[in-house]
Amino acid sequence: MKERDRIIAASIFGVLLFAWLGFLVHTSPRFAGSGVGAFFGIAGAVLMLVPLAYPIVKRIRFVNARITPHVSLQSWMTVHVYAGILGPLLGIIHTGHKFDSWLGITLTAVMLLVVVSGFIGRYLLTYVSQDIKDKLLLLQTARGDLDSAWGALQNAPPELRTLPKMRLLVAGLASLGLDLQIGGPAGEVTKLAESVADLEFAIRTHELFKRWCSRWLNLHLVLSVILYVLLALHVWAGIHLGLRWLS
């Protein structure tokens, strides 16, 4: 997704996260069964079914071969994201902020968890992956600079090959934002070695976070299955009890 699409999706996601809290200031017990409420519910349910198209196109080879030449997989992902956020938002509007049944409360909770898990898996995983690539490039450059600085240190006079005095004091001041320049080849090697170590630590941390984000995607799939089961039960209950605006 492009940067503009990410901003739009993140904005809708933020609205959705706070929309369900509307029950604190507003409750409309009859809205869900009214004509307008039913419209929002049906539209939300249809939109929540649309995201199924992406995994079908992605994982079924026959469908993928027929569809992707005309509509790219990235376009299906964009539709997946927008429908996956707008559908639950319409569902929240459909409730009228009335949460008094176990099925409705559970469906709303799972619906929000699906959106949150999808957002984490999609955006944070993409961001972390790109950040790892950027840091790997920086690490490659830093290692090259370190090799050059180490060669300069080996060719330097003996009196310049020792580490500067009061190294711990200088490091402590640097942690407070007071960056004191350490002259000489030894100081340059020490500085670059610290930069390499910091980048390596950051990359390992990001890779660990990336593995956890991958698990979030598995959680997203499990929650999605639960969501569709609850959604089917909710639709069945609505048909069984009858819509008030048709009675």
N, C-alpha and C positions, 0 to 999 in steps of 0.2 A: 504494500500500500504506500501511496505517496504521503509526503509529510502533511499535506492538507487533509487527506483522508484520516490520518492518524489523529490529528487535532479534533476533527469533527467527531470521530468515534469516541475519543477520550471525553469530549464534552458531553455527549449523550450518555456515556457510561457514568459520569459524575452525577448527572441529573437522575439517572435510574437508582443510584445508590442511596440518594436522599429522598426519592419520591415516596418510597414505602413508609417513611416516617410521617407522612401527612396525616396518619390516623391520630396523631397527638393533637392536632388542631381541627380535624375535619373527619366526619363519618357520615356516609350516606347509605343507610341500610337497604334501600330499595333500588339503588342505582344499577347494581349488577344485573337485576332482572328486568330493567326497563329496556326500551328499544335502543336508546343510545348506548346504554351499558352493554347490551348484547352485541351491538355492532363492534364496540371496542374489543370485547372478548373474542368474537369470531375472527376479527382482523388480527389480533394478537396471536391466536392459535395458529392461523394460517402462516403468519410470519415465522413462528417458532418451528414450523415444519420445513420452511425453505432452507435452513442450514443443513438439512439432510442431503441436499443436492451436492454439496462439496465433497463429503467423504465418498458418496456414490461415484461421482465423476473421477475422483482421485484413485480409488481402490479397485474399481471394476474395470478391467482392461478393455473390454468390448465397448463400454460406454465412454471411457477415456479416449479411445481411438476415434470414436464418432463425433464427440463433442469438442474436444480441445482444439482441433484445427479451426473451428469457428469461434469459440469462446475460450480464452486462455484459462488455465487453472488459477492464475493470480486473480483474474476477474471473478471467478467463482468464490475465491477466498474473500474478496471484498464484499460480495453479496452475502456470504456466510456471516461476516462480522456485523454488517449493518442490520441484517434481518435478526441476527442473534441478540442484538441490543434493543432494537425497536420493538420486537415482539414482546419481550418481558415488560417493556415500558408501557405498552398498550394494555398488557395484562394487569399491571398495577392500577392503571386508570379504571379498568373494568371492575376491580374489586370495590371501588368507592370507599377504600380505606376501611372496609368492614372485614375484620378477621375474627370470626367466631366459630369456625368449624375446623376440625383437625385436618381435613383434606385441603381446604383453602390455605390454611397456615403452612402446612407442609409443602404444598405446591409452590407457594410464594417463596419460601425459604430455599427450596431446591433450585427454583428458577434464578434467584439471585446468586446462589453458589455457582451455578453453571456459567453465568455471565462473568463472575469474578475469576473463576478458574480459567476460563477461556481468555480473558484479558491478560491475566498473568502469563499464561503459556504463550500467547501470541506476541504481546508487545515487550514484556520483560525479557523473554528468551531471545527475541530478535535484537533487542538493545544490547544484551549481554554478549551475544555472539559477535556483533559488530565491534563492541568495545574490546573483546579479546583479540580480534584481528588487528585493531589499531595498536593495542599494546604490544602485540607480537612484532609489528613493524618498528615500534619505538625500541623494543628490546634488541632487535637486530642491529639497529643503528647504535644503541648504547654499547653493545658488545664490541662493535667495530671501533668506536671511540675509545673503549677501554683497552683494546689491543694496541691501538696507536699510542695511548698514554703510557701503557706498560713498556712499549718499545722505547719511548722517550725517556722513561725512568731508568731503564737499563743502560742507556747511553749517556746519562747525566753524570756529573762529577759525584764522587762518593759522599760529599757533605750534603748533597740534595736528595740522596736516596732514602733518608730516614724520615719517619712520620713526624709531623709537626708536634711540638709540645702542647700540653694542655688540650689534647684532642677531646676529652670528655666535656670540658668546659665549653668548647666551641660547638660541640654537638648539642649540648643543653641549650645554649643560646639560640641555635638554629631552630630547635623545636619551639621556641617562643616567638619565632618570626624574625629573629635577629641573625641574618645570614652574614657571617664574617668570612670573607674570602681567604682561603688558605693557599698561599703561593707555593710554587715549586712543583716539580713532577710528582712527588709523593702525595702531595695534597690533591692533585688532579686525579691520580689513580684511586685514592680513597673516595673521593667524591663520586667518580663514575662507578666504582664498585658498589657504593651504596644505592645509586640509581638503578643499577642492574638488579640488585637484590630486591628493591622495592617493586620493580616491574614484575619480577618472577613471582613474588608473593601475591601481587594483585592478580596475575594471570591464574595462579592456582586457585585463589579464592573465587574468581569469576567462573572457572571451570566447575568448581564444586556447586556453585549456585546454578549453573546451567544444567547440571545433572538433576538437581532438585526441581528445576522448572520443567524438565522432561517428565518427571513424575506427576507434576501438576496436569500435564496434558492427559496422562492416563486417568487421573481423577476426573478430569473434564469429561472424558468419554463415559465413565461409569455414572457420573451425575446426569449426563444427558439421557442415558437409558432410563434412569429413575424418573427424570422429568417427563419423558413421553408416556411412561406408564401412568403417572399421576395425572397428566393432562388428559389421557384417554378416560380415566376414572371420573375426572371432573366434567368432561363433556357428557359422559353417560349419565352422571347424576343430574346434570342440567336438563337433559332430555327426559329422564325418568320423572323428575319432579314437575317438569313443565315450566316454561317461561311465563312469568306473570303478565307480560304485555300481550301474550296471545290468549290468555284465559278470559 
